[in-house]
Amino acid sequence: MTQPSPSATPPARKPTEAELEILRVLWAKGSATVREIFDVLSQERAMGYTTVLKTMQIMHEKGLVTRTEEGKAHIYEAAMREGDMQGQLLKDLSDKLFSGSPALLAMHALSLQPASDEELQQIRALIERKRGA
C-alpha cells in the first residue's frame, strides 16, 4: 500500500463524514476509480454510484483528492496522507474545544472509554519520548 505524498497546502475545507469514508478507502487502496470506491462503500450501506461520483468531484474541487486519467477512467488518490489529515483535524478540534491543550484533549479522550494495556504502554512511551525531546 503506497501513501501519496502530502500536498504542499492543506485542503481548502475539511472533509465531511461521507468524504472521510471515501478517503479511508483511498488510504487503504492507495488509488482507485469511482467504481472501485463505490464497490467498497456499497458493501457497508446502500448508496448510488452517481452519489459517490459527485462527492468525489466535489472532493477534487476542494483539494481533498487528486485525479489522473487512464484511458476513460479517472484514478483518484488522497491529497494528504492519513496521518497528516488526522493530525490536522485533531489540532483543529483541540484548538476549538480544549484551547489547544494536548493534555486536556488526551485526558478527556481517555476518560471516555478505557484504553487497553497496550495502548496505555504506547501512551507512556510517547510521554517519555516527549520528556526527552
VMD Tcl script that builds the backbone (N, CA, C; Angstrom):
set m [mol new atoms 399]
animate dup $m
set s [atomselect $m all]
$s set {name element resname resid chain x y z} {
  {N N MET 1 A 0.856 -1.182 0.000}
  {CA C MET 1 A 0.000 0.000 0.000}
  {C C MET 1 A 0.891 1.230 0.000}
  {N N THR 2 A 0.777 2.020 -1.010}
  {CA C THR 2 A 1.570 3.242 -1.076}
  {C C THR 2 A 0.757 4.405 -0.570}
  {N N GLN 3 A 1.430 5.342 0.060}
  {CA C GLN 3 A 0.781 6.541 0.558}
  {C C GLN 3 A 1.148 7.698 -0.353}
  {N N PRO 4 A 0.197 8.511 -0.742}
  {CA C PRO 4 A 0.528 9.678 -1.548}
  {C C PRO 4 A 1.345 10.655 -0.735}
  {N N SER 5 A 2.149 11.407 -1.413}
  {CA C SER 5 A 2.924 12.413 -0.702}
  {C C SER 5 A 1.994 13.514 -0.239}
  {N N PRO 6 A 2.346 14.151 0.896}
  {CA C PRO 6 A 1.464 15.198 1.385}
  {C C PRO 6 A 1.442 16.364 0.414}
  {N N SER 7 A 0.304 17.024 0.360}
  {CA C SER 7 A 0.203 18.174 -0.522}
  {C C SER 7 A 0.939 19.347 0.091}
  {N N ALA 8 A 1.353 20.265 -0.745}
  {CA C ALA 8 A 2.087 21.431 -0.278}
  {C C ALA 8 A 1.207 22.314 0.586}
  {N N THR 9 A -0.083 22.353 0.276}
  {CA C THR 9 A -1.007 23.148 1.072}
  {C C THR 9 A -2.142 22.261 1.533}
  {N N PRO 10 A -2.636 22.484 2.749}
  {CA C PRO 10 A -3.744 21.663 3.216}
  {C C PRO 10 A -5.004 21.944 2.398}
  {N N PRO 11 A -5.936 21.014 2.415}
  {CA C PRO 11 A -7.176 21.234 1.672}
  {C C PRO 11 A -7.860 22.522 2.128}
  {N N ALA 12 A -8.600 23.125 1.201}
  {CA C ALA 12 A -9.285 24.379 1.494}
  {C C ALA 12 A -10.343 24.194 2.571}
  {N N ARG 13 A -11.004 23.052 2.579}
  {CA C ARG 13 A -12.056 22.786 3.553}
  {C C ARG 13 A -11.871 21.395 4.131}
  {N N LYS 14 A -12.409 21.202 5.321}
  {CA C LYS 14 A -12.319 19.905 5.972}
  {C C LYS 14 A -13.303 18.926 5.336}
  {N N PRO 15 A -12.971 17.637 5.373}
  {CA C PRO 15 A -13.870 16.648 4.777}
  {C C PRO 15 A -15.114 16.428 5.620}
  {N N THR 16 A -16.224 16.156 4.932}
  {CA C THR 16 A -17.463 15.751 5.585}
  {C C THR 16 A -17.330 14.279 5.975}
  {N N GLU 17 A -18.322 13.755 6.679}
  {CA C GLU 17 A -18.308 12.335 7.043}
  {C C GLU 17 A -18.263 11.447 5.798}
  {N N ALA 18 A -19.069 11.774 4.793}
  {CA C ALA 18 A -19.090 10.989 3.552}
  {C C ALA 18 A -17.735 11.050 2.852}
  {N N GLU 19 A -17.126 12.222 2.863}
  {CA C GLU 19 A -15.808 12.374 2.235}
  {C C GLU 19 A -14.749 11.589 3.001}
  {N N LEU 20 A -14.861 11.546 4.328}
  {CA C LEU 20 A -13.919 10.752 5.118}
  {C C LEU 20 A -14.049 9.264 4.808}
  {N N GLU 21 A -15.269 8.793 4.557}
  {CA C GLU 21 A -15.457 7.394 4.160}
  {C C GLU 21 A -14.683 7.100 2.880}
  {N N ILE 22 A -14.786 7.994 1.914}
  {CA C ILE 22 A -14.079 7.817 0.645}
  {C C ILE 22 A -12.571 7.891 0.868}
  {N N LEU 23 A -12.132 8.831 1.678}
  {CA C LEU 23 A -10.699 8.946 1.957}
  {C C LEU 23 A -10.162 7.678 2.623}
  {N N ARG 24 A -10.933 7.080 3.520}
  {CA C ARG 24 A -10.479 5.834 4.169}
  {C C ARG 24 A -10.240 4.738 3.131}
  {N N VAL 25 A -11.122 4.661 2.143}
  {CA C VAL 25 A -10.937 3.674 1.077}
  {C C VAL 25 A -9.659 3.992 0.301}
  {N N LEU 26 A -9.464 5.250 -0.035}
  {CA C LEU 26 A -8.272 5.629 -0.794}
  {C C LEU 26 A -7.000 5.392 0.014}
  {N N TRP 27 A -7.019 5.676 1.306}
  {CA C TRP 27 A -5.831 5.423 2.134}
  {C C TRP 27 A -5.517 3.934 2.187}
  {N N ALA 28 A -6.546 3.111 2.215}
  {CA C ALA 28 A -6.336 1.664 2.248}
  {C C ALA 28 A -5.837 1.130 0.904}
  {N N LYS 29 A -6.389 1.653 -0.185}
  {CA C LYS 29 A -6.051 1.145 -1.520}
  {C C LYS 29 A -4.865 1.868 -2.164}
  {N N GLY 30 A -4.627 3.115 -1.775}
  {CA C GLY 30 A -3.593 3.909 -2.428}
  {C C GLY 30 A -4.174 4.760 -3.533}
  {N N SER 31 A -4.877 4.118 -4.475}
  {CA C SER 31 A -5.568 4.840 -5.540}
  {C C SER 31 A -6.716 3.955 -6.006}
  {N N ALA 32 A -7.728 4.598 -6.596}
  {CA C ALA 32 A -8.892 3.825 -7.036}
  {C C ALA 32 A -9.740 4.651 -7.983}
  {N N THR 33 A -10.538 3.939 -8.765}
  {CA C THR 33 A -11.530 4.587 -9.615}
  {C C THR 33 A -12.804 4.802 -8.780}
  {N N VAL 34 A -13.722 5.586 -9.329}
  {CA C VAL 34 A -15.007 5.784 -8.660}
  {C C VAL 34 A -15.706 4.438 -8.491}
  {N N ARG 35 A -15.662 3.602 -9.509}
  {CA C ARG 35 A -16.311 2.281 -9.451}
  {C C ARG 35 A -15.742 1.450 -8.297}
  {N N GLU 36 A -14.427 1.439 -8.150}
  {CA C GLU 36 A -13.803 0.658 -7.082}
  {C C GLU 36 A -14.220 1.179 -5.700}
  {N N ILE 37 A -14.269 2.483 -5.568}
  {CA C ILE 37 A -14.678 3.075 -4.292}
  {C C ILE 37 A -16.147 2.775 -4.025}
  {N N PHE 38 A -16.977 2.928 -5.042}
  {CA C PHE 38 A -18.399 2.607 -4.925}
  {C C PHE 38 A -18.586 1.155 -4.483}
  {N N ASP 39 A -17.834 0.225 -5.093}
  {CA C ASP 39 A -17.961 -1.196 -4.753}
  {C C ASP 39 A -17.661 -1.444 -3.273}
  {N N VAL 40 A -16.653 -0.780 -2.738}
  {CA C VAL 40 A -16.305 -0.943 -1.325}
  {C C VAL 40 A -17.383 -0.338 -0.431}
  {N N LEU 41 A -17.757 0.896 -0.708}
  {CA C LEU 41 A -18.711 1.599 0.147}
  {C C LEU 41 A -20.106 0.981 0.110}
  {N N SER 42 A -20.517 0.476 -1.045}
  {CA C SER 42 A -21.864 -0.076 -1.162}
  {C C SER 42 A -22.009 -1.397 -0.409}
  {N N GLN 43 A -20.911 -2.013 -0.003}
  {CA C GLN 43 A -20.978 -3.216 0.830}
  {C C GLN 43 A -21.400 -2.856 2.254}
  {N N GLU 44 A -21.120 -1.609 2.662}
  {CA C GLU 44 A -21.426 -1.174 4.023}
  {C C GLU 44 A -22.823 -0.588 4.138}
  {N N ARG 45 A -23.276 0.114 3.111}
  {CA C ARG 45 A -24.612 0.719 3.134}
  {C C ARG 45 A -25.047 1.015 1.709}
  {N N ALA 46 A -26.352 1.156 1.543}
  {CA C ALA 46 A -26.910 1.421 0.212}
  {C C ALA 46 A -26.595 2.854 -0.205}
  {N N MET 47 A -26.073 2.988 -1.395}
  {CA C MET 47 A -25.804 4.312 -1.968}
  {C C MET 47 A -25.717 4.184 -3.470}
  {N N GLY 48 A -25.886 5.302 -4.139}
  {CA C GLY 48 A -25.849 5.299 -5.591}
  {C C GLY 48 A -24.457 5.615 -6.131}
  {N N TYR 49 A -24.174 5.054 -7.274}
  {CA C TYR 49 A -22.901 5.320 -7.941}
  {C C TYR 49 A -22.738 6.815 -8.209}
  {N N THR 50 A -23.814 7.455 -8.673}
  {CA C THR 50 A -23.707 8.884 -9.003}
  {C C THR 50 A -23.447 9.737 -7.759}
  {N N THR 51 A -23.916 9.273 -6.590}
  {CA C THR 51 A -23.635 9.988 -5.343}
  {C C THR 51 A -22.137 9.954 -5.043}
  {N N VAL 52 A -21.541 8.787 -5.212}
  {CA C VAL 52 A -20.097 8.658 -4.988}
  {C C VAL 52 A -19.342 9.505 -6.008}
  {N N LEU 53 A -19.746 9.441 -7.263}
  {CA C LEU 53 A -19.098 10.222 -8.320}
  {C C LEU 53 A -19.152 11.719 -8.004}
  {N N LYS 54 A -20.334 12.216 -7.673}
  {CA C LYS 54 A -20.496 13.646 -7.389}
  {C C LYS 54 A -19.677 14.049 -6.162}
  {N N THR 55 A -19.683 13.212 -5.134}
  {CA C THR 55 A -18.902 13.506 -3.930}
  {C C THR 55 A -17.421 13.585 -4.259}
  {N N MET 56 A -16.947 12.692 -5.101}
  {CA C MET 56 A -15.525 12.697 -5.468}
  {C C MET 56 A -15.182 13.910 -6.330}
  {N N GLN 57 A -16.102 14.337 -7.182}
  {CA C GLN 57 A -15.869 15.555 -7.964}
  {C C GLN 57 A -15.749 16.763 -7.035}
  {N N ILE 58 A -16.608 16.835 -6.033}
  {CA C ILE 58 A -16.539 17.918 -5.047}
  {C C ILE 58 A -15.226 17.840 -4.272}
  {N N MET 59 A -14.836 16.627 -3.890}
  {CA C MET 59 A -13.579 16.443 -3.157}
  {C C MET 59 A -12.386 16.915 -3.989}
  {N N HIS 60 A -12.447 16.675 -5.286}
  {CA C HIS 60 A -11.376 17.128 -6.174}
  {C C HIS 60 A -11.328 18.650 -6.192}
  {N N GLU 61 A -12.488 19.285 -6.285}
  {CA C GLU 61 A -12.548 20.753 -6.268}
  {C C GLU 61 A -12.040 21.325 -4.953}
  {N N LYS 62 A -12.288 20.623 -3.852}
  {CA C LYS 62 A -11.859 21.073 -2.525}
  {C C LYS 62 A -10.382 20.796 -2.271}
  {N N GLY 63 A -9.744 20.013 -3.139}
  {CA C GLY 63 A -8.338 19.684 -2.942}
  {C C GLY 63 A -8.105 18.504 -2.018}
  {N N LEU 64 A -9.145 17.719 -1.751}
  {CA C LEU 64 A -9.003 16.552 -0.884}
  {C C LEU 64 A -8.452 15.342 -1.619}
  {N N VAL 65 A -8.663 15.290 -2.941}
  {CA C VAL 65 A -8.152 14.185 -3.753}
  {C C VAL 65 A -7.502 14.749 -5.012}
  {N N THR 66 A -6.595 13.959 -5.570}
  {CA C THR 66 A -6.026 14.277 -6.877}
  {C C THR 66 A -6.607 13.270 -7.866}
  {N N ARG 67 A -6.552 13.620 -9.150}
  {CA C ARG 67 A -7.182 12.786 -10.170}
  {C C ARG 67 A -6.284 12.744 -11.397}
  {N N THR 68 A -6.077 11.557 -11.910}
  {CA C THR 68 A -5.353 11.385 -13.175}
  {C C THR 68 A -6.217 10.538 -14.099}
  {N N GLU 69 A -6.019 10.713 -15.391}
  {CA C GLU 69 A -6.784 9.950 -16.370}
  {C C GLU 69 A -5.955 8.789 -16.884}
  {N N GLU 70 A -6.595 7.619 -16.926}
  {CA C GLU 70 A -6.009 6.438 -17.550}
  {C C GLU 70 A -7.044 5.913 -18.521}
  {N N GLY 71 A -6.886 6.275 -19.782}
  {CA C GLY 71 A -7.896 5.934 -20.772}
  {C C GLY 71 A -9.165 6.702 -20.465}
  {N N LYS 72 A -10.273 5.986 -20.317}
  {CA C LYS 72 A -11.540 6.639 -20.000}
  {C C LYS 72 A -11.755 6.784 -18.497}
  {N N ALA 73 A -10.952 6.096 -17.697}
  {CA C ALA 73 A -11.157 6.099 -16.247}
  {C C ALA 73 A -10.358 7.213 -15.569}
  {N N HIS 74 A -10.927 7.751 -14.502}
  {CA C HIS 74 A -10.217 8.677 -13.642}
  {C C HIS 74 A -9.728 7.899 -12.423}
  {N N ILE 75 A -8.459 8.050 -12.116}
  {CA C ILE 75 A -7.870 7.390 -10.958}
  {C C ILE 75 A -7.672 8.455 -9.878}
  {N N TYR 76 A -8.217 8.200 -8.703}
  {CA C TYR 76 A -8.170 9.160 -7.604}
  {C C TYR 76 A -7.184 8.702 -6.535}
  {N N GLU 77 A -6.547 9.671 -5.902}
  {CA C GLU 77 A -5.690 9.438 -4.744}
  {C C GLU 77 A -5.994 10.507 -3.711}
  {N N ALA 78 A -5.801 10.156 -2.444}
  {CA C ALA 78 A -5.958 11.154 -1.388}
  {C C ALA 78 A -4.852 12.191 -1.536}
  {N N ALA 79 A -5.200 13.455 -1.344}
  {CA C ALA 79 A -4.206 14.523 -1.479}
  {C C ALA 79 A -3.309 14.622 -0.245}
  {N N MET 80 A -3.764 14.090 0.875}
  {CA C MET 80 A -2.979 14.092 2.111}
  {C C MET 80 A -2.887 12.670 2.644}
  {N N ARG 81 A -1.767 12.367 3.288}
  {CA C ARG 81 A -1.644 11.077 3.957}
  {C C ARG 81 A -2.622 11.035 5.121}
  {N N GLU 82 A -3.006 9.835 5.494}
  {CA C GLU 82 A -3.981 9.648 6.567}
  {C C GLU 82 A -3.511 10.293 7.868}
  {N N GLY 83 A -2.285 10.070 8.246}
  {CA C GLY 83 A -1.762 10.639 9.489}
  {C C GLY 83 A -1.741 12.159 9.467}
  {N N ASP 84 A -1.456 12.733 8.307}
  {CA C ASP 84 A -1.452 14.196 8.189}
  {C C ASP 84 A -2.863 14.758 8.360}
  {N N MET 85 A -3.842 14.082 7.752}
  {CA C MET 85 A -5.232 14.525 7.883}
  {C C MET 85 A -5.694 14.377 9.326}
  {N N GLN 86 A -5.379 13.249 9.945}
  {CA C GLN 86 A -5.759 13.046 11.341}
  {C C GLN 86 A -5.152 14.132 12.219}
  {N N GLY 87 A -3.894 14.440 11.992}
  {CA C GLY 87 A -3.228 15.478 12.777}
  {C C GLY 87 A -3.888 16.832 12.598}
  {N N GLN 88 A -4.223 17.174 11.365}
  {CA C GLN 88 A -4.862 18.467 11.081}
  {C C GLN 88 A -6.229 18.561 11.751}
  {N N LEU 89 A -7.032 17.500 11.619}
  {CA C LEU 89 A -8.369 17.515 12.205}
  {C C LEU 89 A -8.319 17.506 13.732}
  {N N LEU 90 A -7.377 16.760 14.285}
  {CA C LEU 90 A -7.235 16.704 15.736}
  {C C LEU 90 A -6.761 18.036 16.300}
  {N N LYS 91 A -5.844 18.693 15.594}
  {CA C LYS 91 A -5.373 20.006 16.046}
  {C C LYS 91 A -6.515 21.018 16.015}
  {N N ASP 92 A -7.318 20.991 14.959}
  {CA C ASP 92 A -8.479 21.885 14.873}
  {C C ASP 92 A -9.445 21.632 16.027}
  {N N LEU 93 A -9.696 20.356 16.310}
  {CA C LEU 93 A -10.588 20.001 17.408}
  {C C LEU 93 A -10.011 20.456 18.746}
  {N N SER 94 A -8.735 20.220 18.944}
  {CA C SER 94 A -8.073 20.630 20.182}
  {C C SER 94 A -8.136 22.137 20.365}
  {N N ASP 95 A -7.879 22.870 19.294}
  {CA C ASP 95 A -7.935 24.337 19.372}
  {C C ASP 95 A -9.330 24.820 19.745}
  {N N LYS 96 A -10.349 24.207 19.151}
  {CA C LYS 96 A -11.730 24.654 19.366}
  {C C LYS 96 A -12.269 24.261 20.735}
  {N N LEU 97 A -11.998 23.032 21.169}
  {CA C LEU 97 A -12.627 22.520 22.384}
  {C C LEU 97 A -11.748 22.553 23.626}
  {N N PHE 98 A -10.434 22.562 23.453}
  {CA C PHE 98 A -9.537 22.437 24.600}
  {C C PHE 98 A -8.490 23.532 24.636}
  {N N SER 99 A -8.778 24.657 24.012}
  {CA C SER 99 A -7.866 25.812 23.980}
  {C C SER 99 A -6.458 25.419 23.535}
  {N N GLY 100 A -6.380 24.424 22.667}
  {CA C GLY 100 A -5.092 23.995 22.132}
  {C C GLY 100 A -4.280 23.133 23.074}
  {N N SER 101 A -4.837 22.712 24.197}
  {CA C SER 101 A -4.096 21.914 25.180}
  {C C SER 101 A -4.128 20.432 24.823}
  {N N PRO 102 A -2.979 19.868 24.454}
  {CA C PRO 102 A -2.965 18.435 24.156}
  {C C PRO 102 A -3.233 17.593 25.403}
  {N N ALA 103 A -2.843 18.081 26.577}
  {CA C ALA 103 A -3.082 17.327 27.810}
  {C C ALA 103 A -4.576 17.216 28.092}
  {N N LEU 104 A -5.313 18.322 27.950}
  {CA C LEU 104 A -6.758 18.279 28.184}
  {C C LEU 104 A -7.449 17.364 27.181}
  {N N LEU 105 A -7.027 17.422 25.929}
  {CA C LEU 105 A -7.593 16.564 24.897}
  {C C LEU 105 A -7.357 15.094 25.244}
  {N N ALA 106 A -6.121 14.751 25.613}
  {CA C ALA 106 A -5.778 13.358 25.929}
  {C C ALA 106 A -6.530 12.877 27.165}
  {N N MET 107 A -6.593 13.705 28.199}
  {CA C MET 107 A -7.290 13.300 29.422}
  {C C MET 107 A -8.776 13.072 29.148}
  {N N HIS 108 A -9.362 13.950 28.346}
  {CA C HIS 108 A -10.781 13.783 28.029}
  {C C HIS 108 A -10.999 12.510 27.205}
  {N N ALA 109 A -10.163 12.295 26.221}
  {CA C ALA 109 A -10.300 11.106 25.384}
  {C C ALA 109 A -10.171 9.832 26.220}
  {N N LEU 110 A -9.219 9.804 27.134}
  {CA C LEU 110 A -9.021 8.620 27.967}
  {C C LEU 110 A -10.149 8.422 28.970}
  {N N SER 111 A -10.830 9.499 29.338}
  {CA C SER 111 A -11.942 9.363 30.282}
  {C C SER 111 A -13.211 8.848 29.608}
  {N N LEU 112 A -13.286 8.915 28.297}
  {CA C LEU 112 A -14.496 8.488 27.584}
  {C C LEU 112 A -14.663 6.974 27.552}
  {N N GLN 113 A -13.555 6.274 27.365}
  {CA C GLN 113 A -13.600 4.819 27.349}
  {C C GLN 113 A -12.231 4.290 27.720}
  {N N PRO 114 A -12.191 3.107 28.313}
  {CA C PRO 114 A -10.903 2.584 28.778}
  {C C PRO 114 A -9.952 2.284 27.620}
  {N N ALA 115 A -8.685 2.490 27.868}
  {CA C ALA 115 A -7.645 2.136 26.899}
  {C C ALA 115 A -7.095 0.758 27.285}
  {N N SER 116 A -6.652 0.017 26.286}
  {CA C SER 116 A -6.070 -1.304 26.558}
  {C C SER 116 A -4.704 -1.125 27.206}
  {N N ASP 117 A -4.193 -2.183 27.794}
  {CA C ASP 117 A -2.857 -2.131 28.395}
  {C C ASP 117 A -1.809 -1.760 27.354}
  {N N GLU 118 A -1.968 -2.290 26.143}
  {CA C GLU 118 A -1.021 -1.987 25.061}
  {C C GLU 118 A -1.085 -0.502 24.687}
  {N N GLU 119 A -2.307 0.043 24.595}
  {CA C GLU 119 A -2.453 1.466 24.284}
  {C C GLU 119 A -1.859 2.337 25.390}
  {N N LEU 120 A -2.097 1.963 26.644}
  {CA C LEU 120 A -1.524 2.730 27.756}
  {C C LEU 120 A 0.000 2.699 27.719}
  {N N GLN 121 A 0.571 1.560 27.356}
  {CA C GLN 121 A 2.028 1.449 27.238}
  {C C GLN 121 A 2.535 2.353 26.114}
  {N N GLN 122 A 1.818 2.412 25.009}
  {CA C GLN 122 A 2.210 3.293 23.906}
  {C C GLN 122 A 2.122 4.753 24.330}
  {N N ILE 123 A 1.107 5.090 25.109}
  {CA C ILE 123 A 0.968 6.465 25.607}
  {C C ILE 123 A 2.122 6.802 26.545}
  {N N ARG 124 A 2.459 5.879 27.445}
  {CA C ARG 124 A 3.604 6.097 28.354}
  {C C ARG 124 A 4.896 6.312 27.568}
  {N N ALA 125 A 5.106 5.497 26.539}
  {CA C ALA 125 A 6.314 5.605 25.726}
  {C C ALA 125 A 6.357 6.963 25.020}
  {N N LEU 126 A 5.222 7.440 24.527}
  {CA C LEU 126 A 5.164 8.744 23.875}
  {C C LEU 126 A 5.487 9.859 24.871}
  {N N ILE 127 A 4.938 9.755 26.060}
  {CA C ILE 127 A 5.225 10.761 27.093}
  {C C ILE 127 A 6.716 10.780 27.416}
  {N N GLU 128 A 7.322 9.633 27.535}
  {CA C GLU 128 A 8.765 9.578 27.823}
  {C C GLU 128 A 9.587 10.178 26.683}
  {N N ARG 129 A 9.189 9.906 25.443}
  {CA C ARG 129 A 9.900 10.497 24.300}
  {C C ARG 129 A 9.760 12.020 24.323}
  {N N LYS 130 A 8.573 12.503 24.657}
  {CA C LYS 130 A 8.342 13.961 24.711}
  {C C LYS 130 A 9.152 14.592 25.827}
  {N N ARG 131 A 9.284 13.913 26.951}
  {CA C ARG 131 A 10.103 14.432 28.061}
  {C C ARG 131 A 11.554 14.542 27.662}
  {N N GLY 132 A 12.024 13.598 26.861}
  {CA C GLY 132 A 13.419 13.582 26.441}
  {C C GLY 132 A 13.717 14.566 25.319}
  {N N ALA 133 A 12.694 15.017 24.650}
  {CA C ALA 133 A 12.889 15.910 23.485}
  {C C ALA 133 A 13.134 17.341 23.901}
}
mol reanalyze $m
mol bondsrecalc $m
mol representation Tube
mol addrep $m
